[in-house]
Amino acid sequence: MSPRGGLAILALAVLSLAATAIAATPSPIILPKPTIPLNFSHQKHLKMGLKCLLCHAEAVKSVDSADSLLPKEAACSREGCHNIEAANATPPKKVYPKSTCDTCHVDFVRGQDPKPDPVILPPPRLRMTHRAHALLGIVCGDCHRDMDKQTGPSKNGWGERIPTMATCIDCHNGAAAPAACTTCHLAEDDGRIITEFADTEGKLSPIGRYRDDDHRDPNWTFRHSFPARDQAYCYSCHGTSFCLDCHAGATKPQAIHPGNYVLLHSRDALTSSDNCLGCHEGGVGCQKCHETTGVSETAALAQGALTTRQIHPQGWASFDGGGENHHAQSARNSINTCVTCHSEQECIRCHSTRTLRVNPHPPGFSGKALQNRNDAACKKCHDDL
Amino acid sequence: MYRSYDTPALSEEDVVLQPFSQAFRLTAGERWENSRVGFETYVRGIGDQTQRGPGFRDASRVYYAYLDLVYGRRHPLDLRVGRQTLTTGGDLVAFDGARLRYRGPLFVGLEVFGGTTVSGFGAVTPQGIGEGGGSTIAGGSTGGLQLFLTGVSETQARLGFRRIDRDGAVDREDLVADFAQRFGRFRVYGSGEFSTLLMQPEEGTLGTSVFAGYGTFAELEGFHYTPIFGASSIFNVFNIEPYDEIRLRVRTTQRWGRIGAYVKLGHAMYGDGETSENVGLGGSWRASPRVSFGARTFFSTGYQGERTGASAETNLKLLDGGRLQLILGGTWAMAENTLLTTNSGTYLSAMGGIAYVVPDRAELSILAEQFADAYTSGDPRLTASFRFRFGAGYARTKGLDPSQRRVSP
């Protein structure tokens, strides 16, 4: 099989893997998993025409996301609903709807278990006021969608119908409602989102659902530049120094390059030096090491080391034409790499009307547009301008 | 932060300790319901006795020091004054000046900036520009504006203009644009940079990605790049060919990042009909909060030779809360480079490190690396660093203060 055939099969295999969909769940960092050992079907209750506020009356007053808005037992046992007293009388009376303890409390046996397993609702890491939403006329179903489809107990902690950020940003888009992250996310006084919580493992980070910014992407470090163009968005969590740690850091982060990358970097430098320059300011890193190790024309000539450290193939700078071993081709294809070692002056030794007049311009070249705006480059080689 | 380390050297006599560096960062701010004021600065000083290049001396400076004033929630007005960095156009440029950002009610935001250029961390300053190959672009001016879409569901778009002047004349002038649009599970995105000085495109990206479930993406992307330098560089008028690449990437992260994997395939096209192919495959596994593994392989062939390699590492966290951290890793690679002939051969490296971390306070780490290859003499490399951080009030809550959660009735 040819290498390209192998690559094609591999591509198909990984695309098949990608097609495996997994259901979305709320972030366990924003909504730590609760314990709700209750049997409950919103579908059944809504089919009977019951309104949300009949059970969740406290919701319209809530200004804290940590408020428990689950109905208390008294609300469930109100007249016409679950007649717990009658169902648990001795002898028990037949009531409708079913009202024994285990109707709601999972596996609870009256007389055997001291009390039902408790409901535990860890406080969400969000700012959320049901009251403000209610005052604006927003009804429960606008956010808690498809509750009539929730038939059983919660399988994923908060349940499949808990609103996720996708629901919030339908309105919180900067037009209908504020879009600032700190509208909902907890923030420090400097305005940045709190991403680590003292009592929870893990760190809050984007997963790429709303933008192309999945920070968990193993390749994220090398592909963050596109989302980073929206600097204000990055600053929601990161300080400016976060950028500089890598882009202008005193040492390279170990996660960026493997241990011996210094010896392997030339190919990347030859083919995608714009990526290198994203971190290595102005070629400083190139020049420093290249001069130190003698891998530069200037240093090599000064040390008389060019013959032992000859890094280009024979015929590299010959005058007998082009070819793949001639520097002209590399200069055309990756000029950024050339300039990490070679200065303009080295090029001008041949490519100038004052020297050997070897024309470096492309066929049909006209530099008028540039010359009219800034002729500094032209004057370096042409006396007649 | 104090650091001391050495670089690979030719012999024992050539081992030179790199300079100590010391950095100071200050973040202060106060926030109210509809406004915020803040000040941030970052200063780094480096004691360079090596005299081996301009880089370290240039790296010793005030990196940023700005005052932030933000007013409004729905349509915030954000003014930043002082030394700051900007990423408009993909480059990271620092300047002394002001930036005003306003997110307007008509789905359009505006950002205007201008000031005196301090430095550039991006492609605006490749060495070779000018006579001495210096790194600084200080002294000129930077200015521009950017319009961006806001409040349009599933859509992001920006259009910007940036101009950098040096020595009294225009040095860079670019139009930059990018967009992203989601259609359910599909996403289309693109970006472009056009030099209005040279009247030619510089960089362009067009791609689409498929969101195939939580943390799983497939992405097909085309990339175009033509190097453009400052206006005074002669390289702008050289016969330069564009570089194009088609990339396919599939990545998945499951169980909230505990398992990750990616595959990358690339086909690159150079001038003169030259091409190269590359493939990368990698994965990571966080077996527990204290044990993680990562591994990756790559292979490339075509123009400029073949390269094959693999690397792997493991991280272990021990003691109370993982304060003691161990890292072990290694790499293997084989390269055949037709244009840099001395670079061909087999490369091996091993790495081992230990760090003691006091969360949010201090970190002491020592990392040792050993290379084995035919190209260098294989001197070991040792990196030691000590970071110390202190704060007043910054880490006081970590989200445990209920008042941070409550919203004013």
Chai-1 contact restraints between the chains, C-beta under 6 A:
chainA,res_idxA,chainB,res_idxB,connection_type,confidence,min_distance_angstrom,max_distance_angstrom,comment,restraint_id
A,L7,B,L265,contact,1.0,0.0,6.0,A-B,restraint_1
A,A11,B,L248,contact,1.0,0.0,6.0,A-B,restraint_2
A,A11,B,L265,contact,1.0,0.0,6.0,A-B,restraint_3
A,V14,B,V250,contact,1.0,0.0,6.0,A-B,restraint_4
A,V14,B,V263,contact,1.0,0.0,6.0,A-B,restraint_5
A,L15,B,A218,contact,1.0,0.0,6.0,A-B,restraint_6
A,A18,B,A212,contact,1.0,0.0,6.0,A-B,restraint_7
A,A18,B,T216,contact,1.0,0.0,6.0,A-B,restraint_8
A,A18,B,A218,contact,1.0,0.0,6.0,A-B,restraint_9
A,A18,B,V250,contact,1.0,0.0,6.0,A-B,restraint_10
A,A19,B,A212,contact,1.0,0.0,6.0,A-B,restraint_11
A,A21,B,A212,contact,1.0,0.0,6.0,A-B,restraint_12
A,A21,B,G213,contact,1.0,0.0,6.0,A-B,restraint_13
A,I22,B,G213,contact,1.0,0.0,6.0,A-B,restraint_14
A,I22,B,Y214,contact,1.0,0.0,6.0,A-B,restraint_15
A,A24,B,Y214,contact,1.0,0.0,6.0,A-B,restraint_16
A,V63,B,R406,contact,1.0,0.0,6.0,A-B,restraint_17
A,V63,B,V407,contact,1.0,0.0,6.0,A-B,restraint_18
A,V63,B,P409,contact,1.0,0.0,6.0,A-B,restraint_19
A,D64,B,R405,contact,1.0,0.0,6.0,A-B,restraint_20
A,D64,B,R406,contact,1.0,0.0,6.0,A-B,restraint_21
A,S65,B,R405,contact,1.0,0.0,6.0,A-B,restraint_22
A,R125,B,G399,contact,1.0,0.0,6.0,A-B,restraint_23
A,R127,B,R405,contact,1.0,0.0,6.0,A-B,restraint_24
A,R127,B,V407,contact,1.0,0.0,6.0,A-B,restraint_25
A,T129,B,V407,contact,1.0,0.0,6.0,A-B,restraint_26
A,N173,B,G151,contact,1.0,0.0,6.0,A-B,restraint_27
A,N173,B,S153,contact,1.0,0.0,6.0,A-B,restraint_28
A,G174,B,R103,contact,1.0,0.0,6.0,A-B,restraint_29
A,G174,B,T150,contact,1.0,0.0,6.0,A-B,restraint_30
A,G174,B,G151,contact,1.0,0.0,6.0,A-B,restraint_31
A,A175,B,G151,contact,1.0,0.0,6.0,A-B,restraint_32
A,P178,B,R73,contact,1.0,0.0,6.0,A-B,restraint_33
A,P178,B,R74,contact,1.0,0.0,6.0,A-B,restraint_34
A,L186,B,G399,contact,1.0,0.0,6.0,A-B,restraint_35
A,L186,B,Q404,contact,1.0,0.0,6.0,A-B,restraint_36
A,D189,B,G29,contact,1.0,0.0,6.0,A-B,restraint_37
A,D189,B,E30,contact,1.0,0.0,6.0,A-B,restraint_38
A,D189,B,R31,contact,1.0,0.0,6.0,A-B,restraint_39
A,D190,B,T27,contact,1.0,0.0,6.0,A-B,restraint_40
A,D190,B,G29,contact,1.0,0.0,6.0,A-B,restraint_41
A,D190,B,G38,contact,1.0,0.0,6.0,A-B,restraint_42
A,G191,B,R31,contact,1.0,0.0,6.0,A-B,restraint_43
A,G191,B,R36,contact,1.0,0.0,6.0,A-B,restraint_44
A,I194,B,G399,contact,1.0,0.0,6.0,A-B,restraint_45
A,F197,B,K398,contact,1.0,0.0,6.0,A-B,restraint_46
A,F197,B,G399,contact,1.0,0.0,6.0,A-B,restraint_47
A,A198,B,K398,contact,1.0,0.0,6.0,A-B,restraint_48
A,A198,B,L400,contact,1.0,0.0,6.0,A-B,restraint_49
A,E201,B,P289,contact,1.0,0.0,6.0,A-B,restraint_50
A,R216,B,T253,contact,1.0,0.0,6.0,A-B,restraint_51
A,R216,B,G257,contact,1.0,0.0,6.0,A-B,restraint_52
A,D217,B,R251,contact,1.0,0.0,6.0,A-B,restraint_53
A,P218,B,G260,contact,1.0,0.0,6.0,A-B,restraint_54
A,P218,B,Y262,contact,1.0,0.0,6.0,A-B,restraint_55
A,P218,B,G282,contact,1.0,0.0,6.0,A-B,restraint_56
A,P218,B,S284,contact,1.0,0.0,6.0,A-B,restraint_57
A,N219,B,Y262,contact,1.0,0.0,6.0,A-B,restraint_58
A,S225,B,G90,contact,1.0,0.0,6.0,A-B,restraint_59
A,A228,B,T87,contact,1.0,0.0,6.0,A-B,restraint_60
A,R229,B,T87,contact,1.0,0.0,6.0,A-B,restraint_61
A,R229,B,D178,contact,1.0,0.0,6.0,A-B,restraint_62
A,Q231,B,T87,contact,1.0,0.0,6.0,A-B,restraint_63
A,T240,B,Y64,contact,1.0,0.0,6.0,A-B,restraint_64
A,T240,B,T85,contact,1.0,0.0,6.0,A-B,restraint_65
A,S241,B,R25,contact,1.0,0.0,6.0,A-B,restraint_66
A,S241,B,Y42,contact,1.0,0.0,6.0,A-B,restraint_67
A,L244,B,Y63,contact,1.0,0.0,6.0,A-B,restraint_68
A,H247,B,L92,contact,1.0,0.0,6.0,A-B,restraint_69
A,H247,B,F121,contact,1.0,0.0,6.0,A-B,restraint_70
A,A248,B,F121,contact,1.0,0.0,6.0,A-B,restraint_71
A,A250,B,R3,contact,1.0,0.0,6.0,A-B,restraint_72
A,A250,B,S21,contact,1.0,0.0,6.0,A-B,restraint_73
A,P258,B,S311,contact,1.0,0.0,6.0,A-B,restraint_74
A,P258,B,T331,contact,1.0,0.0,6.0,A-B,restraint_75
A,G259,B,T331,contact,1.0,0.0,6.0,A-B,restraint_76
A,G259,B,S349,contact,1.0,0.0,6.0,A-B,restraint_77
A,G259,B,M351,contact,1.0,0.0,6.0,A-B,restraint_78
A,G259,B,E369,contact,1.0,0.0,6.0,A-B,restraint_79
A,N260,B,T331,contact,1.0,0.0,6.0,A-B,restraint_80
A,N260,B,Y347,contact,1.0,0.0,6.0,A-B,restraint_81
A,N260,B,S349,contact,1.0,0.0,6.0,A-B,restraint_82
A,N260,B,F371,contact,1.0,0.0,6.0,A-B,restraint_83
A,L263,B,Y347,contact,1.0,0.0,6.0,A-B,restraint_84
A,L263,B,Y375,contact,1.0,0.0,6.0,A-B,restraint_85
A,L264,B,A333,contact,1.0,0.0,6.0,A-B,restraint_86
A,S266,B,L340,contact,1.0,0.0,6.0,A-B,restraint_87
A,S266,B,N343,contact,1.0,0.0,6.0,A-B,restraint_88
A,R267,B,R307,contact,1.0,0.0,6.0,A-B,restraint_89
A,L270,B,Q304,contact,1.0,0.0,6.0,A-B,restraint_90
A,D274,B,A123,contact,1.0,0.0,6.0,A-B,restraint_91
A,L277,B,A123,contact,1.0,0.0,6.0,A-B,restraint_92
A,L277,B,P126,contact,1.0,0.0,6.0,A-B,restraint_93
A,G278,B,G122,contact,1.0,0.0,6.0,A-B,restraint_94
A,E281,B,F121,contact,1.0,0.0,6.0,A-B,restraint_95
A,E281,B,S135,contact,1.0,0.0,6.0,A-B,restraint_96
A,G282,B,T125,contact,1.0,0.0,6.0,A-B,restraint_97
A,G282,B,Q127,contact,1.0,0.0,6.0,A-B,restraint_98
A,G282,B,S135,contact,1.0,0.0,6.0,A-B,restraint_99
A,G283,B,P126,contact,1.0,0.0,6.0,A-B,restraint_100
A,G283,B,Q127,contact,1.0,0.0,6.0,A-B,restraint_101
A,V284,B,G55,contact,1.0,0.0,6.0,A-B,restraint_102
A,V284,B,S135,contact,1.0,0.0,6.0,A-B,restraint_103
A,Q287,B,G53,contact,1.0,0.0,6.0,A-B,restraint_104
A,Q287,B,Q127,contact,1.0,0.0,6.0,A-B,restraint_105
A,K288,B,R52,contact,1.0,0.0,6.0,A-B,restraint_106
A,K288,B,G53,contact,1.0,0.0,6.0,A-B,restraint_107
A,K288,B,G55,contact,1.0,0.0,6.0,A-B,restraint_108
A,T292,B,R52,contact,1.0,0.0,6.0,A-B,restraint_109
A,I311,B,L340,contact,1.0,0.0,6.0,A-B,restraint_110
A,I311,B,T342,contact,1.0,0.0,6.0,A-B,restraint_111
A,P313,B,T341,contact,1.0,0.0,6.0,A-B,restraint_112
A,Q329,B,D272,contact,1.0,0.0,6.0,A-B,restraint_113
A,S330,B,L339,contact,1.0,0.0,6.0,A-B,restraint_114
A,R332,B,N239,contact,1.0,0.0,6.0,A-B,restraint_115
A,R332,B,I240,contact,1.0,0.0,6.0,A-B,restraint_116
A,R332,B,E241,contact,1.0,0.0,6.0,A-B,restraint_117
A,R332,B,G271,contact,1.0,0.0,6.0,A-B,restraint_118
A,N333,B,E241,contact,1.0,0.0,6.0,A-B,restraint_119
A,N333,B,Y270,contact,1.0,0.0,6.0,A-B,restraint_120
A,N333,B,G271,contact,1.0,0.0,6.0,A-B,restraint_121
A,I335,B,P227,contact,1.0,0.0,6.0,A-B,restraint_122
A,I335,B,F235,contact,1.0,0.0,6.0,A-B,restraint_123
A,I335,B,I240,contact,1.0,0.0,6.0,A-B,restraint_124
A,N336,B,P126,contact,1.0,0.0,6.0,A-B,restraint_125
A,N336,B,P227,contact,1.0,0.0,6.0,A-B,restraint_126
A,V339,B,P126,contact,1.0,0.0,6.0,A-B,restraint_127
A,V339,B,Q127,contact,1.0,0.0,6.0,A-B,restraint_128
A,V339,B,G128,contact,1.0,0.0,6.0,A-B,restraint_129
A,T340,B,Q127,contact,1.0,0.0,6.0,A-B,restraint_130
A,S343,B,G128,contact,1.0,0.0,6.0,A-B,restraint_131
A,S343,B,G133,contact,1.0,0.0,6.0,A-B,restraint_132
A,E344,B,G128,contact,1.0,0.0,6.0,A-B,restraint_133
A,E344,B,I234,contact,1.0,0.0,6.0,A-B,restraint_134
A,P360,B,F238,contact,1.0,0.0,6.0,A-B,restraint_135
A,H361,B,V237,contact,1.0,0.0,6.0,A-B,restraint_136
A,P362,B,N239,contact,1.0,0.0,6.0,A-B,restraint_137
A,G367,B,V237,contact,1.0,0.0,6.0,A-B,restraint_138
A,A369,B,M199,contact,1.0,0.0,6.0,A-B,restraint_139
A,L370,B,L198,contact,1.0,0.0,6.0,A-B,restraint_140
A,R373,B,V170,contact,1.0,0.0,6.0,A-B,restraint_141
A,R373,B,L197,contact,1.0,0.0,6.0,A-B,restraint_142
A,N374,B,A169,contact,1.0,0.0,6.0,A-B,restraint_143
A,N374,B,V170,contact,1.0,0.0,6.0,A-B,restraint_144
A,N374,B,A231,contact,1.0,0.0,6.0,A-B,restraint_145
A,A376,B,S232,contact,1.0,0.0,6.0,A-B,restraint_146
A,A377,B,S232,contact,1.0,0.0,6.0,A-B,restraint_147
A,A377,B,S233,contact,1.0,0.0,6.0,A-B,restraint_148
A,A377,B,I234,contact,1.0,0.0,6.0,A-B,restraint_149
A,K380,B,I234,contact,1.0,0.0,6.0,A-B,restraint_150
